[in-house]
Amino acid sequence: MILAIDAGNTRTKWGVFDDKGMQVAQGSVDNIEIALLPDLLREFSGCRRAVGSNVAGEAVASRLNIALAALGIPVLWIQSQAVACGVKNGYQQPEQLGTDRWAALIAAWNTYHMPCVVVNAGTALTVDALSGEGEFLGGLIVPGFGLMRESLVTGTAGIAVTSGQWRDFPVSTADAVQTGTLTAMAGAVLHMTSLLEMREGRTPHCVLSGGDAELLAAALPRPSLIVPNLILLGLVLLEKTSV
């Protein structure tokens, strides 16, 4: 078995995969609670290796290394590359692409083998274009759902944090914030989808992951695929090529 770890800006997600690449367990912790991982993962201490993506900085990486050492599991922290698992990285400096985005692109290509808009709706919203030849063409980074709402609250005098609902025509401030935030996120996805469709001459898949994927999917006027463990799947694929 292999343990895959996705350390994001707010939470660390993990999944255990068997030798056939099937996920057999999953979970997550807030980054401030990483010390809990040895207890949460004790029954999986037989994993031969861990593979991880960390975009949360060195302090989180240090805490994760300590937690995994307590389990006796060696960990491979991936780095974005120019080419891997059939995907060509179009970034000017390939190593600067976030490893979570790289892993998600790897998983999307190896699952669908067709043009995809690969979206992660987490603390930040990333919207990446993957061609029908497996080339990462480029992508967008915008504030995610929580950051957008927070910016309105902190940057204005008359908007407070209250729960709203999606409305075609919002008639309350709470609904206006909820609908406006999701519409802005959906707009970024639709913009990239339209550009990729024009380039490829066919409709791309829209593949969503991240904690706010379901909220975003409900705001999109076109079908999308929600794959909650997309990054973890990509990490497992990358680990296999490193052995």
Contacts in CASP RR format, 6 or more apart in sequence:
PFRMAT RR
TARGET T0000
AUTHOR 0000-0000-0000
METHOD contacts of the structure
MODEL  1
MILAIDAGNTRTKWGVFDDKGMQVAQGSVDNIEIALLPDLLREFSGCRRA
VGSNVAGEAVASRLNIALAALGIPVLWIQSQAVACGVKNGYQQPEQLGTD
RWAALIAAWNTYHMPCVVVNAGTALTVDALSGEGEFLGGLIVPGFGLMRE
SLVTGTAGIAVTSGQWRDFPVSTADAVQTGTLTAMAGAVLHMTSLLEMRE
GRTPHCVLSGGDAELLAAALPRPSLIVPNLILLGLVLLEKTSV
1 16 0 8 1.000
1 17 0 8 1.000
1 18 0 8 1.000
1 19 0 8 1.000
1 24 0 8 1.000
1 44 0 8 1.000
1 46 0 8 1.000
1 47 0 8 1.000
1 48 0 8 1.000
2 16 0 8 1.000
2 17 0 8 1.000
2 47 0 8 1.000
2 48 0 8 1.000
2 49 0 8 1.000
2 50 0 8 1.000
2 51 0 8 1.000
2 236 0 8 1.000
2 239 0 8 1.000
3 14 0 8 1.000
3 15 0 8 1.000
3 16 0 8 1.000
3 17 0 8 1.000
3 41 0 8 1.000
3 44 0 8 1.000
3 47 0 8 1.000
3 49 0 8 1.000
3 50 0 8 1.000
3 51 0 8 1.000
3 68 0 8 1.000
3 73 0 8 1.000
4 14 0 8 1.000
4 15 0 8 1.000
4 16 0 8 1.000
4 17 0 8 1.000
4 50 0 8 1.000
4 51 0 8 1.000
4 52 0 8 1.000
4 232 0 8 1.000
4 233 0 8 1.000
4 234 0 8 1.000
4 235 0 8 1.000
4 236 0 8 1.000
4 239 0 8 1.000
5 12 0 8 1.000
5 13 0 8 1.000
5 14 0 8 1.000
5 15 0 8 1.000
5 50 0 8 1.000
5 51 0 8 1.000
5 52 0 8 1.000
5 53 0 8 1.000
5 54 0 8 1.000
5 64 0 8 1.000
5 75 0 8 1.000
5 235 0 8 1.000
6 12 0 8 1.000
6 13 0 8 1.000
6 14 0 8 1.000
6 52 0 8 1.000
6 53 0 8 1.000
6 100 0 8 1.000
6 103 0 8 1.000
6 231 0 8 1.000
6 232 0 8 1.000
6 235 0 8 1.000
7 31 0 8 1.000
7 52 0 8 1.000
7 53 0 8 1.000
7 54 0 8 1.000
7 55 0 8 1.000
7 56 0 8 1.000
7 60 0 8 1.000
7 61 0 8 1.000
7 64 0 8 1.000
8 31 0 8 1.000
8 53 0 8 1.000
8 54 0 8 1.000
8 55 0 8 1.000
8 56 0 8 1.000
8 60 0 8 1.000
8 100 0 8 1.000
8 123 0 8 1.000
9 31 0 8 1.000
9 55 0 8 1.000
9 56 0 8 1.000
9 122 0 8 1.000
9 123 0 8 1.000
9 124 0 8 1.000
10 30 0 8 1.000
10 31 0 8 1.000
10 122 0 8 1.000
10 123 0 8 1.000
11 28 0 8 1.000
11 29 0 8 1.000
11 30 0 8 1.000
11 31 0 8 1.000
12 28 0 8 1.000
12 29 0 8 1.000
12 30 0 8 1.000
12 31 0 8 1.000
12 34 0 8 1.000
12 37 0 8 1.000
12 56 0 8 1.000
12 60 0 8 1.000
12 64 0 8 1.000
13 26 0 8 1.000
13 27 0 8 1.000
13 28 0 8 1.000
13 229 0 8 1.000
13 231 0 8 1.000
13 232 0 8 1.000
14 26 0 8 1.000
14 27 0 8 1.000
14 28 0 8 1.000
14 37 0 8 1.000
14 41 0 8 1.000
14 232 0 8 1.000
15 23 0 8 1.000
15 25 0 8 1.000
15 26 0 8 1.000
15 27 0 8 1.000
15 229 0 8 1.000
15 232 0 8 1.000
16 23 0 8 1.000
16 24 0 8 1.000
16 25 0 8 1.000
16 26 0 8 1.000
16 41 0 8 1.000
16 44 0 8 1.000
16 47 0 8 1.000
17 23 0 8 1.000
17 24 0 8 1.000
17 232 0 8 1.000
17 236 0 8 1.000
18 24 0 8 1.000
21 236 0 8 1.000
23 229 0 8 1.000
23 232 0 8 1.000
23 233 0 8 1.000
25 44 0 8 1.000
26 229 0 8 1.000
26 232 0 8 1.000
27 40 0 8 1.000
29 36 0 8 1.000
29 37 0 8 1.000
29 40 0 8 1.000
31 56 0 8 1.000
31 60 0 8 1.000
31 63 0 8 1.000
34 60 0 8 1.000
34 63 0 8 1.000
34 64 0 8 1.000
34 67 0 8 1.000
35 63 0 8 1.000
35 66 0 8 1.000
35 67 0 8 1.000
37 64 0 8 1.000
37 67 0 8 1.000
37 68 0 8 1.000
37 71 0 8 1.000
38 67 0 8 1.000
38 70 0 8 1.000
38 71 0 8 1.000
41 71 0 8 1.000
42 71 0 8 1.000
44 71 0 8 1.000
45 71 0 8 1.000
45 72 0 8 1.000
45 73 0 8 1.000
46 73 0 8 1.000
47 71 0 8 1.000
47 73 0 8 1.000
48 73 0 8 1.000
49 73 0 8 1.000
49 74 0 8 1.000
49 75 0 8 1.000
49 76 0 8 1.000
49 239 0 8 1.000
50 68 0 8 1.000
50 73 0 8 1.000
50 74 0 8 1.000
50 75 0 8 1.000
50 76 0 8 1.000
51 75 0 8 1.000
51 76 0 8 1.000
51 77 0 8 1.000
51 78 0 8 1.000
51 235 0 8 1.000
51 236 0 8 1.000
51 238 0 8 1.000
51 239 0 8 1.000
51 242 0 8 1.000
52 75 0 8 1.000
52 76 0 8 1.000
52 77 0 8 1.000
52 78 0 8 1.000
52 99 0 8 1.000
52 235 0 8 1.000
53 77 0 8 1.000
53 78 0 8 1.000
53 98 0 8 1.000
53 99 0 8 1.000
53 100 0 8 1.000
53 102 0 8 1.000
53 103 0 8 1.000
53 231 0 8 1.000
53 235 0 8 1.000
54 60 0 8 1.000
54 61 0 8 1.000
54 64 0 8 1.000
54 77 0 8 1.000
54 99 0 8 1.000
55 98 0 8 1.000
55 99 0 8 1.000
55 100 0 8 1.000
61 77 0 8 1.000
64 75 0 8 1.000
65 75 0 8 1.000
68 74 0 8 1.000
68 75 0 8 1.000
76 239 0 8 1.000
76 242 0 8 1.000
77 99 0 8 1.000
78 99 0 8 1.000
78 102 0 8 1.000
78 103 0 8 1.000
78 235 0 8 1.000
78 238 0 8 1.000
78 239 0 8 1.000
78 242 0 8 1.000
79 95 0 8 1.000
79 99 0 8 1.000
80 89 0 8 1.000
80 91 0 8 1.000
80 94 0 8 1.000
80 95 0 8 1.000
80 96 0 8 1.000
80 97 0 8 1.000
80 98 0 8 1.000
80 99 0 8 1.000
80 101 0 8 1.000
80 102 0 8 1.000
81 89 0 8 1.000
81 94 0 8 1.000
81 95 0 8 1.000
81 102 0 8 1.000
82 88 0 8 1.000
82 89 0 8 1.000
82 94 0 8 1.000
83 89 0 8 1.000
84 102 0 8 1.000
84 106 0 8 1.000
84 238 0 8 1.000
84 241 0 8 1.000
85 106 0 8 1.000
85 109 0 8 1.000
85 110 0 8 1.000
85 234 0 8 1.000
85 237 0 8 1.000
85 238 0 8 1.000
85 241 0 8 1.000
86 106 0 8 1.000
86 109 0 8 1.000
86 110 0 8 1.000
86 134 0 8 1.000
87 105 0 8 1.000
87 106 0 8 1.000
87 109 0 8 1.000
87 130 0 8 1.000
87 134 0 8 1.000
87 135 0 8 1.000
87 136 0 8 1.000
88 133 0 8 1.000
88 134 0 8 1.000
88 135 0 8 1.000
88 136 0 8 1.000
89 97 0 8 1.000
89 102 0 8 1.000
89 136 0 8 1.000
90 135 0 8 1.000
90 136 0 8 1.000
90 137 0 8 1.000
90 138 0 8 1.000
91 97 0 8 1.000
91 136 0 8 1.000
91 138 0 8 1.000
97 136 0 8 1.000
100 120 0 8 1.000
100 126 0 8 1.000
100 231 0 8 1.000
101 118 0 8 1.000
101 120 0 8 1.000
101 126 0 8 1.000
101 128 0 8 1.000
103 230 0 8 1.000
103 231 0 8 1.000
103 232 0 8 1.000
103 233 0 8 1.000
103 234 0 8 1.000
103 235 0 8 1.000
103 238 0 8 1.000
104 118 0 8 1.000
104 120 0 8 1.000
104 128 0 8 1.000
104 207 0 8 1.000
104 209 0 8 1.000
104 230 0 8 1.000
104 231 0 8 1.000
104 234 0 8 1.000
105 118 0 8 1.000
105 128 0 8 1.000
105 130 0 8 1.000
105 136 0 8 1.000
106 234 0 8 1.000
106 237 0 8 1.000
106 238 0 8 1.000
107 227 0 8 1.000
107 230 0 8 1.000
107 231 0 8 1.000
107 233 0 8 1.000
107 234 0 8 1.000
107 237 0 8 1.000
108 116 0 8 1.000
108 118 0 8 1.000
108 130 0 8 1.000
108 205 0 8 1.000
108 207 0 8 1.000
108 230 0 8 1.000
109 116 0 8 1.000
109 130 0 8 1.000
109 134 0 8 1.000
110 234 0 8 1.000
110 237 0 8 1.000
111 227 0 8 1.000
111 233 0 8 1.000
112 205 0 8 1.000
112 207 0 8 1.000
113 132 0 8 1.000
114 132 0 8 1.000
114 202 0 8 1.000
114 204 0 8 1.000
114 205 0 8 1.000
115 129 0 8 1.000
115 130 0 8 1.000
115 131 0 8 1.000
115 132 0 8 1.000
115 196 0 8 1.000
115 197 0 8 1.000
115 200 0 8 1.000
115 202 0 8 1.000
115 204 0 8 1.000
115 205 0 8 1.000
116 129 0 8 1.000
116 130 0 8 1.000
116 204 0 8 1.000
116 205 0 8 1.000
116 206 0 8 1.000
116 207 0 8 1.000
117 127 0 8 1.000
117 128 0 8 1.000
117 129 0 8 1.000
117 130 0 8 1.000
117 189 0 8 1.000
117 192 0 8 1.000
117 193 0 8 1.000
117 196 0 8 1.000
117 204 0 8 1.000
117 205 0 8 1.000
117 206 0 8 1.000
117 207 0 8 1.000
118 126 0 8 1.000
118 127 0 8 1.000
118 128 0 8 1.000
118 129 0 8 1.000
118 130 0 8 1.000
118 207 0 8 1.000
118 230 0 8 1.000
119 125 0 8 1.000
119 126 0 8 1.000
119 127 0 8 1.000
119 128 0 8 1.000
119 189 0 8 1.000
119 206 0 8 1.000
119 207 0 8 1.000
119 208 0 8 1.000
119 209 0 8 1.000
119 213 0 8 1.000
119 216 0 8 1.000
119 224 0 8 1.000
120 126 0 8 1.000
120 208 0 8 1.000
120 209 0 8 1.000
120 210 0 8 1.000
120 230 0 8 1.000
120 231 0 8 1.000
121 144 0 8 1.000
121 145 0 8 1.000
121 185 0 8 1.000
121 208 0 8 1.000
121 209 0 8 1.000
121 210 0 8 1.000
121 211 0 8 1.000
121 212 0 8 1.000
121 213 0 8 1.000
121 215 0 8 1.000
121 216 0 8 1.000
122 144 0 8 1.000
122 145 0 8 1.000
122 210 0 8 1.000
122 211 0 8 1.000
122 212 0 8 1.000
123 144 0 8 1.000
123 146 0 8 1.000
123 147 0 8 1.000
124 141 0 8 1.000
124 142 0 8 1.000
124 143 0 8 1.000
124 144 0 8 1.000
124 147 0 8 1.000
125 140 0 8 1.000
125 141 0 8 1.000
125 142 0 8 1.000
125 143 0 8 1.000
125 144 0 8 1.000
125 145 0 8 1.000
125 185 0 8 1.000
125 188 0 8 1.000
125 216 0 8 1.000
126 139 0 8 1.000
126 140 0 8 1.000
126 141 0 8 1.000
127 139 0 8 1.000
127 140 0 8 1.000
127 142 0 8 1.000
127 188 0 8 1.000
127 189 0 8 1.000
127 192 0 8 1.000
128 136 0 8 1.000
128 138 0 8 1.000
128 139 0 8 1.000
128 140 0 8 1.000
128 192 0 8 1.000
129 136 0 8 1.000
129 137 0 8 1.000
129 138 0 8 1.000
129 139 0 8 1.000
129 192 0 8 1.000
129 195 0 8 1.000
129 196 0 8 1.000
129 204 0 8 1.000
130 136 0 8 1.000
130 137 0 8 1.000
130 204 0 8 1.000
131 137 0 8 1.000
131 196 0 8 1.000
131 199 0 8 1.000
131 200 0 8 1.000
132 200 0 8 1.000
137 196 0 8 1.000
137 199 0 8 1.000
139 192 0 8 1.000
140 188 0 8 1.000
140 191 0 8 1.000
140 192 0 8 1.000
142 184 0 8 1.000
142 185 0 8 1.000
142 188 0 8 1.000
143 151 0 8 1.000
144 185 0 8 1.000
144 212 0 8 1.000
145 181 0 8 1.000
145 182 0 8 1.000
145 185 0 8 1.000
145 212 0 8 1.000
145 215 0 8 1.000
145 216 0 8 1.000
146 181 0 8 1.000
146 212 0 8 1.000
148 181 0 8 1.000
148 184 0 8 1.000
148 185 0 8 1.000
149 161 0 8 1.000
149 177 0 8 1.000
149 181 0 8 1.000
152 159 0 8 1.000
152 177 0 8 1.000
152 181 0 8 1.000
153 159 0 8 1.000
153 160 0 8 1.000
153 161 0 8 1.000
158 173 0 8 1.000
159 173 0 8 1.000
159 177 0 8 1.000
162 173 0 8 1.000
162 174 0 8 1.000
163 174 0 8 1.000
163 178 0 8 1.000
164 172 0 8 1.000
164 174 0 8 1.000
164 175 0 8 1.000
164 177 0 8 1.000
164 178 0 8 1.000
165 174 0 8 1.000
165 175 0 8 1.000
165 178 0 8 1.000
165 179 0 8 1.000
166 175 0 8 1.000
166 178 0 8 1.000
166 179 0 8 1.000
166 182 0 8 1.000
166 218 0 8 1.000
166 219 0 8 1.000
167 175 0 8 1.000
167 178 0 8 1.000
167 179 0 8 1.000
170 176 0 8 1.000
170 178 0 8 1.000
170 179 0 8 1.000
170 180 0 8 1.000
182 215 0 8 1.000
182 216 0 8 1.000
182 218 0 8 1.000
182 219 0 8 1.000
183 219 0 8 1.000
185 212 0 8 1.000
185 216 0 8 1.000
185 219 0 8 1.000
186 216 0 8 1.000
186 219 0 8 1.000
186 220 0 8 1.000
186 221 0 8 1.000
189 206 0 8 1.000
189 216 0 8 1.000
189 220 0 8 1.000
190 220 0 8 1.000
190 221 0 8 1.000
190 222 0 8 1.000
193 204 0 8 1.000
193 206 0 8 1.000
193 222 0 8 1.000
196 204 0 8 1.000
197 203 0 8 1.000
197 204 0 8 1.000
205 225 0 8 1.000
206 220 0 8 1.000
206 222 0 8 1.000
206 223 0 8 1.000
206 224 0 8 1.000
206 225 0 8 1.000
207 224 0 8 1.000
207 225 0 8 1.000
207 227 0 8 1.000
207 230 0 8 1.000
208 216 0 8 1.000
208 217 0 8 1.000
208 224 0 8 1.000
208 225 0 8 1.000
208 226 0 8 1.000
208 227 0 8 1.000
209 226 0 8 1.000
209 227 0 8 1.000
209 228 0 8 1.000
209 229 0 8 1.000
209 230 0 8 1.000
209 231 0 8 1.000
210 228 0 8 1.000
211 228 0 8 1.000
213 226 0 8 1.000
213 228 0 8 1.000
214 226 0 8 1.000
216 224 0 8 1.000
217 224 0 8 1.000
217 226 0 8 1.000
227 233 0 8 1.000
END
